[in-house]
Amino acid sequence: MNQLDQQYQRMIDGINSMQALYGELVTYRAARGCLAIDMPLSLVAKVNESMGVKRDIALQTLAGLLVPQLDLVRPKIMQDALGDAYTGKRGDYLTLVTNACNELKAETTL
């Protein structure tokens, strides 16, 4: 199995694990539909309901779970998704997850 196949398998395993641990998943779409990330609805809700340190912990947990998916996102797509907030560093993952939670809060009844 080549490296890309291993990354895809890691992503699929991660999504399956998230669903087993946290239940229902919601898909966040960005960059004109070029980016789709599956996220546990319960953690998205926790990020959006919490404040301060509890919110930071929920956000970091969610971002950590999403790394297998985010590692496959090409820099150009990440740049399109984040616009002016794009830095080209790993901190972009947390920015993207924060944006996703904010947008999903507006779109869903969490």
DSSP file (Angstrom, degrees, kcal/mol; ACC not computed):
  #  RESIDUE AA STRUCTURE BP1 BP2  ACC     N-H-->O    O-->H-N    N-H-->O    O-->H-N    TCO  KAPPA ALPHA  PHI   PSI    X-CA   Y-CA   Z-CA
    1    1 A M              0   0    0      0, 0.0     2,-0.0     0, 0.0     5,-0.0   0.000 360.0 360.0 360.0 127.1    0.0    0.0    0.0
    2    2 A N     >  -     0   0    0      1,-0.1     4,-2.1     4,-0.0     5,-0.2  -0.201 360.0 -97.1 -78.1 174.7    1.5    3.3   -1.0
    3    3 A Q  H  > S+     0   0    0      1,-0.2     4,-2.2     2,-0.2     5,-0.1   0.881 122.8  49.9 -62.1 -41.8    1.6    6.4    1.2
    4    4 A L  H  > S+     0   0    0      1,-0.2     4,-2.5     2,-0.2    -1,-0.2   0.906 110.2  50.7 -65.4 -41.0   -1.5    8.1   -0.3
    5    5 A D  H  > S+     0   0    0      1,-0.2     4,-2.4     2,-0.2    -1,-0.2   0.891 109.9  51.1 -61.4 -39.1   -3.5    4.8    0.1
    6    6 A Q  H  X S+     0   0    0     -4,-2.1     4,-2.4     2,-0.2    -2,-0.2   0.892 109.4  50.1 -65.4 -39.6   -2.3    4.7    3.8
    7    7 A Q  H  X S+     0   0    0     -4,-2.2     4,-2.3     2,-0.2    -2,-0.2   0.919 111.4  48.4 -65.3 -43.0   -3.4    8.3    4.3
    8    8 A Y  H  X S+     0   0    0     -4,-2.5     4,-2.7     2,-0.2    -2,-0.2   0.913 111.9  49.1 -62.6 -42.2   -6.9    7.6    2.8
    9    9 A Q  H  X S+     0   0    0     -4,-2.4     4,-2.8     1,-0.2    -2,-0.2   0.904 110.2  51.0 -64.5 -40.0   -7.2    4.5    5.0
   10   10 A R  H  X S+     0   0    0     -4,-2.4     4,-2.3     2,-0.2    -1,-0.2   0.894 111.0  49.5 -61.8 -40.3   -6.2    6.5    8.1
   11   11 A M  H  X S+     0   0    0     -4,-2.3     4,-2.4    57,-0.2    -2,-0.2   0.938 112.3  46.5 -64.5 -47.5   -8.9    9.1    7.1
   12   12 A I  H  X S+     0   0    0     -4,-2.7     4,-2.5     1,-0.2    -2,-0.2   0.917 113.3  49.1 -62.2 -44.0  -11.6    6.4    6.7
   13   13 A D  H  X S+     0   0    0     -4,-2.8     4,-2.5     1,-0.2    -1,-0.2   0.897 110.9  51.4 -61.6 -40.3  -10.6    4.7    9.9
   14   14 A G  H  X S+     0   0    0     -4,-2.3     4,-2.5     2,-0.2    -2,-0.2   0.907 110.1  47.9 -63.8 -42.8  -10.7    8.1   11.7
   15   15 A I  H  X S+     0   0    0     -4,-2.4     4,-2.3     2,-0.2    -2,-0.2   0.929 112.8  48.5 -64.1 -45.2  -14.2    8.9   10.4
   16   16 A N  H  X S+     0   0    0     -4,-2.5     4,-2.2     1,-0.2    -2,-0.2   0.896 112.1  49.4 -61.9 -40.3  -15.4    5.4   11.4
   17   17 A S  H  X S+     0   0    0     -4,-2.5     4,-2.6     2,-0.2     5,-0.2   0.910 109.4  51.5 -65.4 -42.8  -13.9    5.8   14.9
   18   18 A M  H  X S+     0   0    0     -4,-2.5     4,-3.2     1,-0.2     5,-0.4   0.924 111.1  47.9 -59.5 -43.7  -15.4    9.3   15.3
   19   19 A Q  H  X S+     0   0    0     -4,-2.3     4,-1.8     1,-0.2    -1,-0.2   0.907 112.4  48.8 -65.5 -40.8  -18.9    7.9   14.4
   20   20 A A  H  < S+     0   0    0     -4,-2.2    -1,-0.2    -5,-0.2    -2,-0.2   0.891 120.6  36.5 -65.1 -39.1  -18.5    5.0   16.8
   21   21 A L  H  < S+     0   0    0     -4,-2.6    -2,-0.2    -5,-0.1    -1,-0.2   0.864 132.7  22.1 -81.4 -38.1  -17.4    7.2   19.7
   22   22 A Y  H  < S-     0   0    0     -4,-3.2    20,-0.4     1,-0.3     2,-0.3   0.499  92.6-139.5-116.1  -6.5  -19.5   10.3   19.2
   23   23 A G     <  +     0   0    0     -4,-1.8    -1,-0.3    -5,-0.4    -2,-0.1  -0.601  64.8  40.3  87.1-143.0  -22.5    9.2   17.1
   24   24 A E        -     0   0    0     -2,-0.3    17,-2.6    16,-0.1    18,-0.5  -0.052  67.2-149.4 -52.4 137.8  -24.0   11.3   14.3
   25   25 A L  E     -A   40   0A   0     15,-0.3     2,-0.4    16,-0.1    -1,-0.1  -0.796   4.7-157.4-106.8 151.7  -21.6   13.1   11.9
   26   26 A V  E     -A   39   0A   0     13,-3.3    13,-3.0    -2,-0.3     2,-0.6  -0.964  16.1-131.5-124.0 145.3  -22.3   16.3   10.1
   27   27 A T  E     -A   38   0A   0     -2,-0.4     2,-0.5    11,-0.2    11,-0.2  -0.868  13.6-157.4-103.7 124.7  -20.4   17.3    6.9
   28   28 A Y  E     -A   37   0A   0      9,-3.0     9,-2.5    -2,-0.6     2,-0.4  -0.844  10.4-163.4 -96.1 132.2  -18.9   20.8    6.6
   29   29 A R  E     +A   36   0A   0     -2,-0.5     2,-0.3     7,-0.2     7,-0.2  -0.955  18.0 153.9-120.3 137.8  -18.3   22.1    3.1
   30   30 A A  E   > +A   35   0A   0      5,-2.2     5,-1.9    -2,-0.4     4,-0.5  -0.847  43.4  54.9-146.1-179.6  -16.1   25.0    2.1
   31   31 A A  T > 5S-     0   0    0     -2,-0.3     3,-1.9     1,-0.2    -1,-0.2   0.925 129.8 -52.9  52.9  52.6  -14.0   26.4   -0.7
   32   32 A R  T 3 5S-     0   0    0      1,-0.3    -1,-0.2    -3,-0.1    -2,-0.0   0.854 108.7 -50.8  54.0  39.3  -16.9   26.3   -3.2
   33   33 A G  T 3 5S+     0   0    0     -3,-0.4    -1,-0.3     2,-0.2    -2,-0.2   0.469 114.9 112.3  82.9   1.5  -17.6   22.6   -2.4
   34   34 A C  T < 5S+     0   0    0     -3,-1.9     2,-0.4    -4,-0.5    -3,-0.2   0.600  73.3  54.3 -81.2 -10.9  -14.0   21.5   -2.9
   35   35 A L  E   < +A   30   0A   0     -5,-1.9    -5,-2.2    42,-0.1     2,-0.4  -0.988  60.3 173.6-129.1 126.7  -13.5   20.7    0.7
   36   36 A A  E     -A   29   0A   0     -2,-0.4     2,-0.4    -7,-0.2    -7,-0.2  -0.997   5.2-176.1-133.5 129.6  -15.8   18.4    2.8
   37   37 A I  E     -A   28   0A   0     -9,-2.5    -9,-3.0    -2,-0.4     2,-0.5  -0.992  18.7-141.3-129.0 126.8  -15.0   17.4    6.4
   38   38 A D  E     +A   27   0A   0     -2,-0.4   -11,-0.2   -11,-0.2    31,-0.1  -0.758  28.6 178.3 -87.0 130.0  -17.0   14.9    8.4
   39   39 A M  E     -A   26   0A   0    -13,-3.0   -13,-3.3    -2,-0.5     2,-0.4  -0.972  36.2-103.0-134.2 144.6  -17.3   16.0   12.0
   40   40 A P  E  >  -A   25   0A   0      0, 0.0     4,-2.1     0, 0.0     3,-0.4  -0.541  26.1-145.7 -67.9 123.8  -19.1   14.6   15.1
   41   41 A L  H  > S+     0   0    0    -17,-2.6     4,-2.5    -2,-0.4     5,-0.2   0.861  96.9  57.9 -58.5 -37.6  -22.3   16.6   15.6
   42   42 A S  H  > S+     0   0    0    -18,-0.5     4,-1.9   -20,-0.4    -1,-0.2   0.876 108.5  44.9 -64.5 -36.9  -22.0   16.3   19.4
   43   43 A L  H  > S+     0   0    0     -3,-0.4     4,-2.5     2,-0.2    -1,-0.2   0.870 110.8  53.2 -75.1 -35.9  -18.5   17.8   19.5
   44   44 A V  H  X S+     0   0    0     -4,-2.1     4,-2.2     1,-0.2    -2,-0.2   0.932 111.1  47.8 -60.7 -44.0  -19.5   20.6   17.1
   45   45 A A  H  X S+     0   0    0     -4,-2.5     4,-1.9     1,-0.2    -2,-0.2   0.901 109.7  52.5 -62.7 -41.2  -22.4   21.4   19.5
   46   46 A K  H  X S+     0   0    0     -4,-1.9     4,-1.8     1,-0.2    -2,-0.2   0.907 109.3  49.3 -62.6 -42.0  -20.0   21.3   22.5
   47   47 A V  H  < S+     0   0    0     -4,-2.5    -1,-0.2     1,-0.2    -2,-0.2   0.928 114.9  44.9 -60.3 -44.8  -17.7   23.8   20.9
   48   48 A N  H  < S+     0   0    0     -4,-2.2    -2,-0.2     1,-0.2    -1,-0.2   0.741 116.9  44.2 -75.5 -22.9  -20.6   26.1   20.1
   49   49 A E  H  < S+     0   0    0     -4,-1.9    -1,-0.2    -5,-0.2    -2,-0.2   0.710 102.5  78.6 -91.5 -22.7  -22.2   25.8   23.6
   50   50 A S     <  -     0   0    0     -4,-1.8     2,-0.3    -5,-0.2     3,-0.0  -0.362  59.2-158.5 -90.0 164.9  -19.1   26.1   25.6
   51   51 A M    >>  -     0   0    0     -2,-0.1     3,-1.0     4,-0.0     4,-0.7  -0.941  52.0  -8.6-136.2 159.3  -17.1   29.1   26.6
   52   52 A G  H 3> S-     0   0    0     -2,-0.3     4,-2.1     1,-0.2     3,-0.2  -0.244 126.4  -3.6  60.8-134.8  -13.5   29.8   27.8
   53   53 A V  H 3> S+     0   0    0      1,-0.2     4,-2.6     2,-0.2    -1,-0.2   0.864 133.2  56.4 -63.4 -39.0  -11.3   26.8   28.6
   54   54 A K  H <> S+     0   0    0     -3,-1.0     4,-2.2     1,-0.2    -1,-0.2   0.894 109.1  47.3 -62.0 -38.6  -14.1   24.2   28.0
   55   55 A R  H  X S+     0   0    0     -4,-0.7     4,-2.7    -3,-0.2    -2,-0.2   0.921 111.3  51.0 -66.7 -43.6  -14.6   25.6   24.5
   56   56 A D  H  X S+     0   0    0     -4,-2.1     4,-2.6     1,-0.2    -2,-0.2   0.904 111.0  48.4 -60.1 -42.1  -10.9   25.5   23.8
   57   57 A I  H  X S+     0   0    0     -4,-2.6     4,-2.5     2,-0.2    -1,-0.2   0.926 112.8  47.3 -65.5 -44.9  -10.6   21.9   25.0
   58   58 A A  H  X S+     0   0    0     -4,-2.2     4,-2.5    -5,-0.2    -2,-0.2   0.902 113.5  49.0 -62.6 -40.7  -13.6   20.9   22.8
   59   59 A L  H  X S+     0   0    0     -4,-2.7     4,-2.7     2,-0.2    -2,-0.2   0.912 112.3  47.0 -66.1 -43.6  -12.1   22.7   19.8
   60   60 A Q  H  X S+     0   0    0     -4,-2.6     4,-2.4     2,-0.2    -2,-0.2   0.891 112.3  51.0 -65.4 -39.9   -8.7   21.1   20.3
   61   61 A T  H  X S+     0   0    0     -4,-2.5     4,-2.1     2,-0.2    -2,-0.2   0.942 112.9  45.6 -61.3 -48.2  -10.3   17.7   20.7
   62   62 A L  H  X S+     0   0    0     -4,-2.5     4,-1.5     1,-0.2    -2,-0.2   0.926 112.5  49.9 -62.4 -46.3  -12.3   18.1   17.5
   63   63 A A  H  X S+     0   0    0     -4,-2.7     4,-0.6     1,-0.2    -1,-0.2   0.901 109.9  52.1 -60.4 -40.9   -9.3   19.5   15.5
   64   64 A G  H >< S+     0   0    0     -4,-2.4     3,-0.8     1,-0.2    -1,-0.2   0.896 108.4  50.3 -62.4 -41.0   -7.2   16.5   16.7
   65   65 A L  H 3< S+     0   0    0     -4,-2.1    -1,-0.2     1,-0.2     4,-0.2   0.794 110.0  52.0 -65.9 -27.5   -9.8   14.1   15.5
   66   66 A L  H >X S+     0   0    0     -4,-1.5     4,-2.8     1,-0.2     3,-1.0   0.531  78.1  98.9 -88.9  -6.5   -9.9   15.8   12.1
   67   67 A V  H <X S+     0   0    0     -3,-0.8     4,-2.8    -4,-0.6     5,-0.2   0.869  78.3  56.6 -51.9 -43.6   -6.2   15.7   11.4
   68   68 A P  H 34 S+     0   0    0      0, 0.0     4,-0.3     0, 0.0    -1,-0.3   0.875 114.9  39.3 -59.1 -33.5   -6.4   12.6    9.2
   69   69 A Q  H X4 S+     0   0    0     -3,-1.0     3,-1.1    -4,-0.2     4,-0.3   0.906 116.5  49.6 -77.3 -42.9   -8.9   14.4    7.0
   70   70 A L  H >< S+     0   0    0     -4,-2.8     3,-1.5     1,-0.3    -3,-0.2   0.804  99.3  65.9 -69.5 -28.9   -7.2   17.8    7.2
   71   71 A D  T 3< S+     0   0    0     -4,-2.8    -1,-0.3    -5,-0.3    -2,-0.2   0.744  99.2  54.5 -63.5 -21.4   -3.8   16.3    6.3
   72   72 A L  T <  S+     0   0    0     -3,-1.1     2,-0.5    -4,-0.3    -1,-0.3   0.519  82.3 106.8 -89.6  -6.0   -5.2   15.4    2.8
   73   73 A V  S <  S-     0   0    0     -3,-1.5   -38,-0.1    -4,-0.3    -3,-0.0  -0.624  71.6-129.0 -78.7 123.3   -6.3   19.0    2.1
   74   74 A R     >  -     0   0    0     -2,-0.5     4,-2.3     1,-0.1     3,-0.5  -0.397  19.9-115.2 -68.8 147.2   -4.1   20.6   -0.5
   75   75 A P  H  > S+     0   0    0      0, 0.0     4,-2.8     0, 0.0     5,-0.2   0.856 114.4  55.2 -53.1 -39.5   -2.7   24.1    0.5
   76   76 A K  H  > S+     0   0    0      2,-0.2     4,-2.3     1,-0.2     5,-0.1   0.902 109.3  46.3 -64.0 -40.0   -4.6   25.8   -2.4
   77   77 A I  H  > S+     0   0    0     -3,-0.5     4,-2.4     2,-0.2    -1,-0.2   0.907 112.4  50.4 -68.0 -41.2   -7.9   24.4   -1.1
   78   78 A M  H  X S+     0   0    0     -4,-2.3     4,-2.2     2,-0.2     5,-0.2   0.916 110.8  50.2 -61.2 -42.5   -7.1   25.4    2.4
   79   79 A Q  H  X S+     0   0    0     -4,-2.8     4,-2.4    -5,-0.2     7,-0.2   0.913 110.7  48.9 -62.5 -43.5   -6.2   28.9    1.2
   80   80 A D  H  < S+     0   0    0     -4,-2.3   -49,-0.2     1,-0.2    -1,-0.2   0.888 112.7  48.8 -62.2 -38.8   -9.5   29.1   -0.7
   81   81 A A  H  < S+     0   0    0     -4,-2.4    -2,-0.2     1,-0.2    -1,-0.2   0.857 121.2  33.5 -69.8 -35.8  -11.4   28.0    2.4
   82   82 A L  H >< S-     0   0    0     -4,-2.2     3,-1.9     1,-0.2    -2,-0.2   0.658  82.9-175.6 -98.4 -18.0   -9.7   30.4    4.8
   83   83 A G  G >< S+     0   0    0     -4,-2.4     3,-1.6     1,-0.3    -1,-0.2  -0.359  73.5   0.5  59.7-129.6   -9.2   33.4    2.6
   84   84 A D  G 3  S+     0   0    0      1,-0.3    -1,-0.3    -2,-0.1    -4,-0.1   0.680 127.9  66.7 -66.3 -18.6   -7.2   36.2    4.4
   85   85 A A  G <  S+     0   0    0     -3,-1.9    -1,-0.3    -6,-0.1     2,-0.2   0.569  75.0 114.0 -79.3  -7.8   -7.0   34.1    7.5
   86   86 A Y    <   +     0   0    0     -3,-1.6    -7,-0.1    -7,-0.2    -8,-0.0  -0.452  32.1 166.8 -68.9 130.5   -4.7   31.6    5.7
   87   87 A T        -     0   0    0      2,-0.2    -1,-0.1    -2,-0.2     3,-0.1   0.541  47.7-120.7-116.8 -15.6   -1.1   31.4    7.1
   88   88 A G  S    S+     0   0    0      1,-0.3     2,-0.2   -13,-0.1    -2,-0.1   0.642  78.2 107.9  81.1  14.4    0.2   28.3    5.5
   89   89 A K  S >  S-     0   0    0      1,-0.0     3,-2.1     0, 0.0    -1,-0.3  -0.713  88.5 -98.4-119.8 170.9    0.9   26.7    8.9
   90   90 A R  T >> S+     0   0    0      1,-0.3     3,-1.8    -2,-0.2     4,-0.6   0.725 114.3  76.1 -63.8 -20.6   -0.7   24.0   11.0
   91   91 A G  H 3> S+     0   0    0      1,-0.3     4,-1.8     2,-0.2    -1,-0.3   0.712  78.2  75.7 -61.1 -19.1   -2.6   26.6   12.9
   92   92 A D  H <> S+     0   0    0     -3,-2.1     4,-2.8     1,-0.2    -1,-0.3   0.816  85.3  62.9 -62.0 -29.8   -4.8   26.8    9.8
   93   93 A Y  H <> S+     0   0    0     -3,-1.8     4,-2.6    -4,-0.2    -1,-0.2   0.946 104.6  45.1 -59.1 -48.2   -6.4   23.5   10.9
   94   94 A L  H  X S+     0   0    0     -4,-0.6     4,-2.5     1,-0.2    -1,-0.2   0.884 112.7  51.4 -65.3 -38.5   -7.7   25.1   14.1
   95   95 A T  H  X S+     0   0    0     -4,-1.8     4,-2.5     2,-0.2    -1,-0.2   0.921 111.2  47.9 -62.8 -43.9   -8.9   28.2   12.2
   96   96 A L  H  X S+     0   0    0     -4,-2.8     4,-2.6     2,-0.2    -2,-0.2   0.917 112.1  48.6 -63.9 -43.5  -10.8   25.9    9.7
   97   97 A V  H  X S+     0   0    0     -4,-2.6     4,-2.6     2,-0.2    -2,-0.2   0.902 111.4  50.5 -64.6 -40.9  -12.4   23.9   12.5
   98   98 A T  H  X S+     0   0    0     -4,-2.5     4,-2.3     2,-0.2    -2,-0.2   0.937 112.1  47.0 -61.0 -46.6  -13.4   27.1   14.3
   99   99 A N  H  X S+     0   0    0     -4,-2.5     4,-2.7     1,-0.2     5,-0.2   0.907 111.1  52.3 -60.4 -42.4  -15.0   28.4   11.1
  100  100 A A  H  X S+     0   0    0     -4,-2.6     4,-2.9     1,-0.2     5,-0.2   0.928 109.6  48.1 -61.3 -46.3  -16.7   25.1   10.4
  101  101 A C  H  X S+     0   0    0     -4,-2.6     4,-1.9     1,-0.2    -1,-0.2   0.912 112.6  49.1 -61.3 -42.5  -18.3   25.1   13.9
  102  102 A N  H  X S+     0   0    0     -4,-2.3     4,-1.3     2,-0.2    -2,-0.2   0.925 114.7  44.0 -63.3 -45.1  -19.4   28.6   13.5
  103  103 A E  H  X S+     0   0    0     -4,-2.7     4,-1.5     1,-0.2    -2,-0.2   0.894 112.7  51.3 -68.4 -39.9  -21.0   28.0   10.1
  104  104 A L  H  X S+     0   0    0     -4,-2.9     4,-2.5    -5,-0.2    -1,-0.2   0.840 104.5  58.3 -67.0 -31.4  -22.6   24.7   11.2
  105  105 A K  H  < S+     0   0    0     -4,-1.9     5,-0.3    -5,-0.2    -1,-0.2   0.904 109.1  45.0 -62.5 -39.5  -24.1   26.4   14.2
  106  106 A A  H  < S+     0   0    0     -4,-1.3    -1,-0.2     1,-0.2    -2,-0.2   0.802 118.8  42.7 -73.0 -29.2  -25.9   28.8   11.8
  107  107 A E  H  < S+     0   0    0     -4,-1.5     2,-0.2    -5,-0.1    -2,-0.2   0.736 114.5  44.0 -91.7 -25.0  -27.0   26.0    9.5
  108  108 A T  S  < S-     0   0    0     -4,-2.5     2,-1.1    -5,-0.1     0, 0.0  -0.717  80.1-114.2-120.2 166.9  -28.1   23.3   11.9
  109  109 A T              0   0    0     -2,-0.2    -4,-0.1     1,-0.2    -3,-0.1  -0.731 360.0 360.0 -99.1  82.9  -30.1   23.1   15.0
  110  110 A L              0   0    0     -2,-1.1    -1,-0.2    -5,-0.3    -5,-0.1   0.446 360.0 360.0 -83.4 360.0  -27.4   22.0   17.4
